[in-house]
Amino acid sequence: MQDGFNSTKFGLLVKDVKYALRTEINNTNNLVLVDALQRMGIENHFQEEIQSILQKEYEQSACFLKYQTPFDVSLCFRLLRQQGYHVSADVFKKFKNNDDGTFGLNLSQDVSGLIGFYEASQLGVEGEHILDEVAIFSGDHLNACLANSDSCDEARIIKETLKYPYHKSLASCKAKSFINNFKGINGWGKSTLQELANIEYSITQEIHQHELAQVSGWWGSLGLAEDLKLLRDQPLKWYTWPMAVLTDPKMSQQRIELAKCISFVYVIDDIFDVYGTIEELTLFTQAVKRWELVAMLDLPEYMRSTYKALYDTINDIGYNIHKIYGQNPTQNLRNAWVSLCNAFLKEAKWIIEEKMVQCYMKENKDASIELAREHVINLIETQQGTFTSNDQSIFKIIFKSFT
């Protein structure tokens, strides 16, 4: 825990924000506050209040009649869609001219409205042409505003919006900038939210550092990078995935376990791409299907440590989940690894097939690609599972000659 952390002070700050969420009369300010909490990365402390606000907005959102400005409509639309509510994009039609169906020129100087438009348009789905129009209109006019802006703050916000719209960015990566530049909401919340968010940011950073140390220590203890020199040795990269996806600080164990799984995706991919012959990769896939420790005895020496590490790690994850929730997902996890290995094996065979097709066509100048592929497929099917070391050496030579 952060040095000097005052849990009483933190609790009082959370209580102040909860009070604001529950008592705010102006609905638009409530939505602005929800948006600020999400952008600061502290929304996990207010899930009940946020859900209550958005549910109420959804129940009262008939054509968004109570919201008239582009900013208000866009914000309500985006927050509801982000939360999974079905809201129609037709709410933006109210801003079109009746005569020609275009967006009014009076909107072109409303920077906050344009930013809201652009952010909302990022949640469009295929066929929602109105949101395509919103994106083009707001994007074009924001770029024009950027070129003519005299305000450094305004220019910064426009640039960030165009380059990193909220829905298509990692909020955790933008949180610090938002916290530092937060101006408050109609005179309220600047010091409260900034202090709360900065404490949370520091705590979360410390948690992530501790988790990364655990993942790195686990990875080093396996010794796979020492045994197989060509493996990618990137525990920081593997941990970054769950850190970005599972943002709740309380989900520490989930992030660590997911990082372990991601590391094996990379390890197995490298073995299939760099080390294994088709015969060896088939044996590895069969061993994963069997999911027995004794199965590693059928594997080449260099594969055994990886198989054992995978076997032990996944079983441990399943056991830990069973202890907490009373259900053991190991069988489902096994099925997922079998599917992955089957996909990697199919990819390896495709690569060999393609190299052999190229080789066949090089040796048979008049052969069509269809004929060459048919010849190679027949050869592979005939020799499936019976490749000798010499056959594999031939394939390696083919690889080298075309790479």
C-alpha positions as a Markdown table, in Angstrom:
| # | Residue | x | y | z |
|---|---|---|---|---|
| 1 | Met | 0.0 | 0.0 | 0.0 |
| 2 | Gln | 1.1 | 3.6 | -0.8 |
| 3 | Asp | 3.3 | 5.2 | 1.9 |
| 4 | Gly | 1.3 | 7.7 | 3.9 |
| 5 | Phe | -2.0 | 6.4 | 2.6 |
| 6 | Asn | -4.9 | 7.7 | 4.7 |
| 7 | Ser | -7.8 | 5.3 | 4.4 |
| 8 | Thr | -10.1 | 7.6 | 6.5 |
| 9 | Lys | -9.4 | 10.6 | 4.1 |
| 10 | Phe | -9.9 | 8.3 | 1.1 |
| 11 | Gly | -13.2 | 7.1 | 2.5 |
| 12 | Leu | -14.4 | 10.6 | 3.1 |
| 13 | Leu | -13.6 | 11.6 | -0.5 |
| 14 | Val | -15.5 | 8.6 | -1.8 |
| 15 | Lys | -18.5 | 9.5 | 0.5 |
| 16 | Asp | -18.5 | 13.1 | -0.9 |
| 17 | Val | -18.7 | 11.9 | -4.5 |
| 18 | Lys | -21.4 | 9.4 | -3.7 |
| 19 | Tyr | -23.4 | 12.2 | -2.1 |
| 20 | Ala | -23.0 | 14.3 | -5.2 |
| 21 | Leu | -24.1 | 11.5 | -7.4 |
| 22 | Arg | -27.2 | 10.8 | -5.3 |
| 23 | Thr | -28.3 | 14.3 | -4.8 |
| 24 | Glu | -27.4 | 16.2 | -8.0 |
| 25 | Ile | -30.6 | 17.9 | -9.3 |
| 26 | Asn | -29.2 | 18.8 | -12.7 |
| 27 | Asn | -29.2 | 15.6 | -14.7 |
| 28 | Thr | -26.6 | 16.9 | -17.2 |
| 29 | Asn | -24.1 | 17.5 | -14.4 |
| 30 | Asn | -24.7 | 14.0 | -13.2 |
| 31 | Leu | -23.7 | 12.6 | -16.6 |
| 32 | Val | -20.7 | 14.9 | -16.7 |
| 33 | Leu | -19.7 | 13.6 | -13.3 |
| 34 | Val | -20.1 | 10.0 | -14.4 |
| 35 | Asp | -18.0 | 10.7 | -17.5 |
| 36 | Ala | -15.3 | 12.3 | -15.4 |
| 37 | Leu | -15.2 | 9.3 | -13.0 |
| 38 | Gln | -14.8 | 6.9 | -15.9 |
| 39 | Arg | -12.1 | 9.0 | -17.5 |
| 40 | Met | -10.2 | 9.3 | -14.2 |
| 41 | Gly | -10.4 | 5.5 | -13.7 |
| 42 | Ile | -12.2 | 5.7 | -10.3 |
| 43 | Glu | -15.6 | 4.6 | -11.4 |
| 44 | Asn | -15.2 | 1.2 | -9.7 |
| 45 | His | -16.0 | 2.9 | -6.3 |
| 46 | Phe | -19.4 | 4.2 | -7.6 |
| 47 | Gln | -20.8 | 1.4 | -9.7 |
| 48 | Glu | -24.1 | 1.3 | -7.9 |
| 49 | Glu | -24.7 | 5.0 | -8.2 |
| 50 | Ile | -23.6 | 5.1 | -11.8 |
| 51 | Gln | -25.9 | 2.2 | -12.7 |
| 52 | Ser | -28.8 | 3.9 | -11.0 |
| 53 | Ile | -28.2 | 7.2 | -12.9 |
| 54 | Leu | -27.9 | 5.5 | -16.3 |
| 55 | Gln | -30.9 | 3.3 | -15.7 |
| 56 | Lys | -33.0 | 6.4 | -14.9 |
| 57 | Glu | -31.7 | 8.1 | -18.0 |
| 58 | Tyr | -32.6 | 5.1 | -20.1 |
| 59 | Glu | -36.1 | 4.9 | -18.7 |
| 60 | Gln | -36.6 | 8.6 | -19.5 |
| 61 | Ser | -34.7 | 8.8 | -22.7 |
| 62 | Ala | -37.6 | 8.8 | -25.2 |
| 63 | Cys | -36.1 | 10.7 | -28.1 |
| 64 | Phe | -33.9 | 12.5 | -25.6 |
| 65 | Leu | -36.5 | 15.2 | -25.4 |
| 66 | Lys | -35.1 | 16.8 | -22.3 |
| 67 | Tyr | -31.7 | 17.3 | -23.9 |
| 68 | Gln | -31.5 | 19.9 | -26.7 |
| 69 | Thr | -27.8 | 20.8 | -27.1 |
| 70 | Pro | -25.3 | 18.6 | -29.1 |
| 71 | Phe | -23.1 | 18.1 | -26.1 |
| 72 | Asp | -26.0 | 16.9 | -23.8 |
| 73 | Val | -27.5 | 14.6 | -26.3 |
| 74 | Ser | -24.1 | 13.2 | -27.3 |
| 75 | Leu | -23.0 | 12.6 | -23.7 |
| 76 | Cys | -26.2 | 10.8 | -22.7 |
| 77 | Phe | -26.1 | 8.7 | -25.9 |
| 78 | Arg | -22.5 | 7.7 | -25.4 |
| 79 | Leu | -22.7 | 6.8 | -21.7 |
| 80 | Leu | -25.8 | 4.7 | -22.3 |
| 81 | Arg | -24.3 | 2.8 | -25.2 |
| 82 | Gln | -21.1 | 2.2 | -23.4 |
| 83 | Gln | -23.1 | 0.7 | -20.6 |
| 84 | Gly | -24.9 | -1.7 | -23.1 |
| 85 | Tyr | -28.2 | 0.1 | -23.3 |
| 86 | His | -30.0 | 0.1 | -26.7 |
| 87 | Val | -30.5 | 3.7 | -27.8 |
| 88 | Ser | -31.3 | 4.8 | -31.3 |
| 89 | Ala | -28.9 | 6.9 | -33.3 |
| 90 | Asp | -31.8 | 8.8 | -34.7 |
| 91 | Val | -31.6 | 11.2 | -31.8 |
| 92 | Phe | -29.0 | 13.1 | -33.8 |
| 93 | Lys | -31.5 | 13.8 | -36.6 |
| 94 | Lys | -32.9 | 16.7 | -34.5 |
| 95 | Phe | -29.7 | 18.6 | -35.4 |
| 96 | Lys | -30.2 | 18.4 | -39.2 |
| 97 | Asn | -31.7 | 21.0 | -41.3 |
| 98 | Asn | -35.2 | 20.2 | -42.5 |
| 99 | Asp | -34.6 | 21.6 | -46.0 |
| 100 | Asp | -31.5 | 19.8 | -47.1 |
| 101 | Gly | -30.8 | 17.2 | -44.4 |
| 102 | Thr | -27.4 | 18.5 | -43.5 |
| 103 | Phe | -26.2 | 19.5 | -40.0 |
| 104 | Gly | -26.6 | 23.2 | -39.3 |
| 105 | Leu | -23.7 | 25.5 | -39.8 |
| 106 | Asn | -24.5 | 26.9 | -36.3 |
| 107 | Leu | -23.0 | 23.7 | -34.9 |
| 108 | Ser | -19.7 | 24.2 | -36.5 |
| 109 | Gln | -18.4 | 26.7 | -33.9 |
| 110 | Asp | -19.7 | 24.7 | -30.9 |
| 111 | Val | -16.5 | 23.0 | -29.9 |
| 112 | Ser | -17.9 | 21.1 | -26.9 |
| 113 | Gly | -20.8 | 19.9 | -29.0 |
| 114 | Leu | -18.5 | 18.8 | -31.9 |
| 115 | Ile | -16.3 | 16.9 | -29.4 |
| 116 | Gly | -19.4 | 15.3 | -28.0 |
| 117 | Phe | -20.6 | 14.4 | -31.5 |
| 118 | Tyr | -17.2 | 12.9 | -32.4 |
| 119 | Glu | -17.0 | 10.8 | -29.2 |
| 120 | Ala | -20.5 | 9.5 | -29.7 |
| 121 | Ser | -20.0 | 8.6 | -33.3 |
| 122 | Gln | -17.3 | 6.1 | -32.3 |
| 123 | Leu | -20.0 | 3.8 | -30.9 |
| 124 | Gly | -21.7 | 3.4 | -34.2 |
| 125 | Val | -22.4 | 0.0 | -35.7 |
| 126 | Glu | -22.7 | -1.1 | -39.3 |
| 127 | Gly | -25.6 | 0.4 | -41.1 |
| 128 | Glu | -26.0 | 3.5 | -38.8 |
| 129 | His | -25.4 | 6.0 | -41.5 |
| 130 | Ile | -26.4 | 8.9 | -39.3 |
| 131 | Leu | -23.4 | 8.3 | -37.0 |
| 132 | Asp | -21.1 | 8.1 | -40.1 |
| 133 | Glu | -22.4 | 11.5 | -41.0 |
| 134 | Val | -21.9 | 12.7 | -37.4 |
| 135 | Ala | -18.3 | 11.5 | -37.5 |
| 136 | Ile | -17.4 | 13.2 | -40.8 |
| 137 | Phe | -19.2 | 16.5 | -39.9 |
| 138 | Ser | -17.6 | 16.7 | -36.4 |
| 139 | Gly | -14.2 | 15.5 | -37.5 |
| 140 | Asp | -14.0 | 18.0 | -40.3 |
| 141 | His | -15.1 | 21.0 | -38.2 |
| 142 | Leu | -12.9 | 20.0 | -35.2 |
| 143 | Asn | -9.9 | 20.0 | -37.6 |
| 144 | Ala | -11.0 | 23.5 | -38.8 |
| 145 | Cys | -11.4 | 24.7 | -35.2 |
| 146 | Leu | -7.9 | 23.3 | -34.4 |
| 147 | Ala | -6.4 | 25.3 | -37.2 |
| 148 | Asn | -8.0 | 28.5 | -35.9 |
| 149 | Ser | -7.8 | 28.0 | -32.2 |
| 150 | Asp | -6.2 | 30.6 | -30.0 |
| 151 | Ser | -6.5 | 28.5 | -26.8 |
| 152 | Cys | -3.8 | 26.0 | -25.9 |
| 153 | Asp | -6.2 | 24.0 | -23.7 |
| 154 | Glu | -8.8 | 23.9 | -26.4 |
| 155 | Ala | -6.3 | 22.8 | -29.0 |
| 156 | Arg | -5.0 | 20.1 | -26.7 |
| 157 | Ile | -8.4 | 18.7 | -26.1 |
| 158 | Ile | -9.3 | 18.7 | -29.8 |
| 159 | Lys | -6.1 | 16.9 | -30.7 |
| 160 | Glu | -6.6 | 14.2 | -28.0 |
| 161 | Thr | -10.2 | 13.7 | -29.1 |
| 162 | Leu | -9.4 | 13.3 | -32.8 |
| 163 | Lys | -6.4 | 11.0 | -32.1 |
| 164 | Tyr | -7.6 | 9.1 | -29.1 |
| 165 | Pro | -11.4 | 9.1 | -28.8 |
| 166 | Tyr | -12.5 | 7.6 | -25.5 |
| 167 | His | -14.3 | 4.5 | -26.8 |
| 168 | Lys | -11.2 | 3.5 | -28.8 |
| 169 | Ser | -8.6 | 4.2 | -26.2 |
| 170 | Leu | -7.3 | 2.8 | -23.0 |
| 171 | Ala | -8.8 | 5.0 | -20.3 |
| 172 | Ser | -6.0 | 4.0 | -17.9 |
| 173 | Cys | -3.4 | 5.4 | -20.3 |
| 174 | Lys | -5.2 | 8.8 | -20.5 |
| 175 | Ala | -6.3 | 9.1 | -16.9 |
| 176 | Lys | -3.3 | 11.1 | -15.6 |
| 177 | Ser | -3.7 | 13.7 | -18.3 |
| 178 | Phe | -7.4 | 14.1 | -17.6 |
| 179 | Ile | -6.9 | 14.3 | -13.8 |
| 180 | Asn | -4.2 | 17.0 | -14.2 |
| 181 | Asn | -6.3 | 19.1 | -16.6 |
| 182 | Phe | -9.7 | 18.6 | -14.8 |
| 183 | Lys | -11.4 | 22.0 | -14.1 |
| 184 | Gly | -14.3 | 20.9 | -12.0 |
| 185 | Ile | -18.0 | 20.8 | -12.8 |
| 186 | Asn | -19.7 | 24.1 | -12.5 |
| 187 | Gly | -17.3 | 25.0 | -9.6 |
| 188 | Trp | -17.6 | 21.7 | -7.8 |
| 189 | Gly | -15.3 | 18.7 | -7.5 |
| 190 | Lys | -11.9 | 19.9 | -8.8 |
| 191 | Ser | -10.0 | 19.4 | -5.5 |
| 192 | Thr | -12.2 | 16.4 | -4.4 |
| 193 | Leu | -12.0 | 14.4 | -7.6 |
| 194 | Gln | -8.3 | 15.3 | -8.3 |
| 195 | Glu | -7.2 | 14.2 | -4.8 |
| 196 | Leu | -9.3 | 11.0 | -4.9 |
| 197 | Ala | -8.1 | 10.2 | -8.4 |
| 198 | Asn | -4.4 | 10.9 | -7.6 |
| 199 | Ile | -4.6 | 8.6 | -4.6 |
| 200 | Glu | -6.2 | 5.9 | -6.6 |
| 201 | Tyr | -3.7 | 6.3 | -9.4 |
| 202 | Ser | -0.8 | 5.9 | -7.1 |
| 203 | Ile | -2.3 | 2.9 | -5.3 |
| 204 | Thr | -3.1 | 1.2 | -8.7 |
| 205 | Gln | 0.4 | 1.9 | -10.0 |
| 206 | Glu | 1.9 | 0.3 | -6.9 |
| 207 | Ile | -0.4 | -2.7 | -7.3 |
| 208 | His | 0.6 | -3.1 | -11.0 |
| 209 | Gln | 4.3 | -2.9 | -10.1 |
| 210 | His | 3.8 | -5.7 | -7.5 |
| 211 | Glu | 1.9 | -7.8 | -9.9 |
| 212 | Leu | 4.5 | -7.4 | -12.7 |
| 213 | Ala | 7.2 | -8.5 | -10.2 |
| 214 | Gln | 5.1 | -11.6 | -9.5 |
| 215 | Val | 4.6 | -12.4 | -13.2 |
| 216 | Ser | 8.3 | -11.8 | -14.0 |
| 217 | Gly | 9.4 | -14.0 | -11.0 |
| 218 | Trp | 7.1 | -16.8 | -12.1 |
| 219 | Trp | 8.3 | -16.6 | -15.7 |
| 220 | Gly | 12.0 | -16.6 | -14.6 |
| 221 | Ser | 11.3 | -19.6 | -12.4 |
| 222 | Leu | 10.1 | -21.7 | -15.3 |
| 223 | Gly | 13.5 | -21.3 | -17.1 |
| 224 | Leu | 12.0 | -21.6 | -20.5 |
| 225 | Ala | 13.8 | -18.6 | -21.9 |
| 226 | Glu | 17.1 | -20.2 | -20.9 |
| 227 | Asp | 16.2 | -23.6 | -22.4 |
| 228 | Leu | 14.8 | -22.2 | -25.7 |
| 229 | Lys | 16.9 | -19.2 | -26.7 |
| 230 | Leu | 14.6 | -18.2 | -29.5 |
| 231 | Leu | 11.5 | -17.8 | -27.4 |
| 232 | Arg | 10.2 | -14.3 | -26.9 |
| 233 | Asp | 11.1 | -13.2 | -23.4 |
| 234 | Gln | 8.6 | -10.4 | -22.8 |
| 235 | Pro | 6.8 | -10.7 | -19.4 |
| 236 | Leu | 6.1 | -6.9 | -19.3 |
| 237 | Lys | 4.3 | -7.2 | -22.7 |
| 238 | Trp | 2.3 | -10.2 | -21.5 |
| 239 | Tyr | 1.3 | -8.4 | -18.3 |
| 240 | Thr | 0.2 | -5.3 | -20.2 |
| 241 | Trp | -2.7 | -7.1 | -21.8 |
| 242 | Pro | -4.6 | -8.0 | -18.5 |
| 243 | Met | -3.5 | -4.7 | -16.9 |
| 244 | Ala | -5.3 | -2.8 | -19.7 |
| 245 | Val | -8.4 | -5.1 | -19.8 |
| 246 | Leu | -9.0 | -5.8 | -16.1 |
| 247 | Thr | -8.8 | -2.3 | -14.7 |
| 248 | Asp | -10.4 | -2.9 | -11.3 |
| 249 | Pro | -7.6 | -2.8 | -8.7 |
| 250 | Lys | -9.2 | -5.6 | -6.8 |
| 251 | Met | -8.8 | -8.1 | -9.7 |
| 252 | Ser | -5.1 | -8.6 | -8.9 |
| 253 | Gln | -5.2 | -12.4 | -9.0 |
| 254 | Gln | -7.1 | -12.4 | -12.3 |
| 255 | Arg | -4.6 | -10.2 | -14.0 |
| 256 | Ile | -1.7 | -12.4 | -12.8 |
| 257 | Glu | -3.3 | -15.6 | -14.0 |
| 258 | Leu | -4.3 | -14.1 | -17.3 |
| 259 | Ala | -0.7 | -12.9 | -17.9 |
| 260 | Lys | 0.5 | -16.5 | -17.4 |
| 261 | Cys | -1.9 | -17.8 | -20.0 |
| 262 | Ile | -0.9 | -15.1 | -22.5 |
| 263 | Ser | 2.7 | -16.0 | -22.0 |
| 264 | Phe | 2.0 | -19.6 | -23.0 |
| 265 | Val | 0.2 | -18.4 | -26.1 |
| 266 | Tyr | 3.5 | -16.7 | -27.2 |
| 267 | Val | 5.6 | -19.6 | -26.1 |
| 268 | Ile | 3.6 | -22.2 | -28.0 |
| 269 | Asp | 3.4 | -20.0 | -31.0 |
| 270 | Asp | 7.2 | -19.7 | -31.1 |
| 271 | Ile | 7.6 | -23.4 | -30.7 |
| 272 | Phe | 5.3 | -24.0 | -33.7 |
| 273 | Asp | 6.8 | -21.2 | -35.8 |
| 274 | Val | 10.5 | -21.7 | -35.0 |
| 275 | Tyr | 11.4 | -25.0 | -33.4 |
| 276 | Gly | 9.0 | -27.9 | -34.3 |
| 277 | Thr | 8.7 | -30.2 | -37.2 |
| 278 | Ile | 5.3 | -31.3 | -38.3 |
| 279 | Glu | 5.8 | -34.6 | -36.6 |
| 280 | Glu | 6.9 | -33.0 | -33.4 |
| 281 | Leu | 4.1 | -30.4 | -33.4 |
| 282 | Thr | 1.6 | -33.2 | -33.9 |
| 283 | Leu | 3.0 | -35.0 | -30.9 |
| 284 | Phe | 2.7 | -31.8 | -28.8 |
| 285 | Thr | -0.9 | -31.3 | -29.9 |
| 286 | Gln | -1.7 | -34.9 | -29.0 |
| 287 | Ala | -0.1 | -34.5 | -25.6 |
| 288 | Val | -2.2 | -31.5 | -24.9 |
| 289 | Lys | -5.3 | -33.4 | -25.9 |
| 290 | Arg | -4.3 | -36.2 | -23.5 |
| 291 | Trp | -3.5 | -33.8 | -20.7 |
| 292 | Glu | -1.5 | -36.3 | -18.7 |
| 293 | Leu | 1.9 | -35.5 | -17.2 |
| 294 | Val | 3.2 | -38.8 | -18.5 |
| 295 | Ala | 2.4 | -37.6 | -22.0 |
| 296 | Met | 5.5 | -35.5 | -22.0 |
| 297 | Leu | 7.7 | -38.6 | -22.2 |
| 298 | Asp | 6.5 | -39.0 | -25.9 |
| 299 | Leu | 7.8 | -35.5 | -26.7 |
| 300 | Pro | 11.2 | -34.3 | -27.9 |
| 301 | Glu | 13.4 | -33.2 | -25.0 |
| 302 | Tyr | 13.1 | -29.5 | -25.8 |
| 303 | Met | 9.3 | -29.6 | -25.6 |
| 304 | Arg | 9.0 | -31.3 | -22.3 |
| 305 | Ser | 9.6 | -28.3 | -20.0 |
| 306 | Thr | 7.1 | -26.2 | -21.9 |
| 307 | Tyr | 4.5 | -29.0 | -21.7 |
| 308 | Lys | 5.0 | -29.5 | -18.0 |
| 309 | Ala | 4.9 | -25.8 | -17.3 |
| 310 | Leu | 1.6 | -25.5 | -19.2 |
| 311 | Tyr | 0.2 | -28.5 | -17.5 |
| 312 | Asp | 1.1 | -27.4 | -14.0 |
| 313 | Thr | 0.1 | -23.7 | -14.5 |
| 314 | Ile | -3.4 | -24.4 | -16.0 |
| 315 | Asn | -4.1 | -27.0 | -13.4 |
| 316 | Asp | -3.1 | -24.6 | -10.6 |
| 317 | Ile | -5.4 | -21.9 | -12.1 |
| 318 | Gly | -8.3 | -24.3 | -12.2 |
| 319 | Tyr | -7.6 | -25.4 | -8.6 |
| 320 | Asn | -7.5 | -21.8 | -7.4 |
| 321 | Ile | -10.7 | -20.9 | -9.1 |
| 322 | His | -12.3 | -24.0 | -7.6 |
| 323 | Lys | -11.3 | -23.0 | -4.2 |
| 324 | Ile | -12.9 | -19.5 | -4.6 |
| 325 | Tyr | -16.0 | -20.3 | -6.6 |
| 326 | Gly | -16.6 | -24.0 | -6.0 |
| 327 | Gln | -16.4 | -24.9 | -9.7 |
| 328 | Asn | -13.4 | -26.2 | -11.6 |
| 329 | Pro | -12.9 | -24.8 | -15.1 |
| 330 | Thr | -9.8 | -27.0 | -15.9 |
| 331 | Gln | -11.7 | -29.0 | -18.6 |
| 332 | Asn | -12.8 | -25.9 | -20.4 |
| 333 | Leu | -9.3 | -24.5 | -20.1 |
| 334 | Arg | -7.9 | -27.7 | -21.6 |
| 335 | Asn | -10.3 | -27.5 | -24.5 |
| 336 | Ala | -9.2 | -24.0 | -25.2 |
| 337 | Trp | -5.5 | -25.0 | -25.4 |
| 338 | Val | -6.4 | -28.0 | -27.6 |
| 339 | Ser | -8.2 | -25.6 | -30.0 |
| 340 | Leu | -5.2 | -23.2 | -30.0 |
| 341 | Cys | -2.7 | -26.0 | -30.7 |
| 342 | Asn | -4.9 | -27.4 | -33.5 |
| 343 | Ala | -5.0 | -23.9 | -35.0 |
| 344 | Phe | -1.3 | -23.5 | -34.8 |
| 345 | Leu | -0.8 | -27.0 | -36.3 |
| 346 | Lys | -3.0 | -26.2 | -39.2 |
| 347 | Glu | -1.1 | -23.0 | -39.8 |
| 348 | Ala | 2.2 | -24.9 | -39.8 |
| 349 | Lys | 0.8 | -27.3 | -42.4 |
| 350 | Trp | -0.4 | -24.5 | -44.5 |
| 351 | Ile | 3.0 | -22.9 | -44.5 |
| 352 | Ile | 4.6 | -26.2 | -45.5 |
| 353 | Glu | 2.0 | -26.7 | -48.2 |
| 354 | Glu | 2.6 | -23.2 | -49.6 |
| 355 | Lys | 6.4 | -23.6 | -49.6 |
| 356 | Met | 6.1 | -27.0 | -51.3 |
| 357 | Val | 3.7 | -25.5 | -53.9 |
| 358 | Gln | 6.3 | -22.9 | -54.7 |
| 359 | Cys | 9.0 | -25.5 | -54.9 |
| 360 | Tyr | 6.9 | -27.7 | -57.2 |
| 361 | Met | 6.2 | -24.8 | -59.5 |
| 362 | Lys | 9.8 | -23.9 | -59.6 |
| 363 | Glu | 10.7 | -27.4 | -60.7 |
| 364 | Asn | 7.8 | -27.7 | -63.0 |
| 365 | Lys | 7.6 | -24.4 | -64.9 |
| 366 | Asp | 4.5 | -25.3 | -66.8 |
| 367 | Ala | 2.4 | -26.4 | -63.8 |
| 368 | Ser | -0.5 | -24.3 | -62.8 |
| 369 | Ile | -0.9 | -23.3 | -59.1 |
| 370 | Glu | -4.0 | -25.5 | -58.9 |
| 371 | Leu | -2.1 | -28.6 | -60.1 |
| 372 | Ala | 0.8 | -27.8 | -57.8 |
| 373 | Arg | -1.5 | -27.5 | -54.8 |
| 374 | Glu | -3.4 | -30.7 | -55.7 |
| 375 | His | 0.0 | -32.5 | -55.9 |
| 376 | Val | 1.2 | -31.2 | -52.6 |
| 377 | Ile | -2.1 | -32.0 | -50.8 |
| 378 | Asn | -2.0 | -35.5 | -52.0 |
| 379 | Leu | 1.6 | -35.9 | -50.9 |
| 380 | Ile | 0.8 | -34.5 | -47.4 |
| 381 | Glu | -2.3 | -36.7 | -47.1 |
| 382 | Thr | -0.3 | -39.8 | -48.1 |
| 383 | Gln | 2.5 | -39.0 | -45.8 |
| 384 | Gln | 0.4 | -37.7 | -42.9 |
| 385 | Gly | 1.9 | -38.8 | -39.6 |
| 386 | Thr | 4.7 | -40.8 | -41.2 |
| 387 | Phe | 7.3 | -38.1 | -42.0 |
| 388 | Thr | 10.8 | -39.2 | -41.4 |
| 389 | Ser | 13.7 | -37.1 | -40.3 |
| 390 | Asn | 14.9 | -36.9 | -43.8 |
| 391 | Asp | 11.5 | -35.6 | -45.0 |
| 392 | Gln | 11.6 | -32.9 | -42.3 |
| 393 | Ser | 15.1 | -32.0 | -43.4 |
| 394 | Ile | 13.8 | -31.5 | -46.9 |
| 395 | Phe | 11.1 | -29.3 | -45.7 |
| 396 | Lys | 13.6 | -27.2 | -43.7 |
| 397 | Ile | 15.7 | -26.8 | -46.8 |
| 398 | Ile | 12.6 | -25.7 | -48.8 |
| 399 | Phe | 11.9 | -23.2 | -46.1 |
| 400 | Lys | 15.4 | -21.8 | -46.2 |
| 401 | Ser | 15.4 | -21.5 | -50.0 |
| 402 | Phe | 12.2 | -19.4 | -50.0 |
| 403 | Thr | 12.6 | -17.2 | -46.9 |
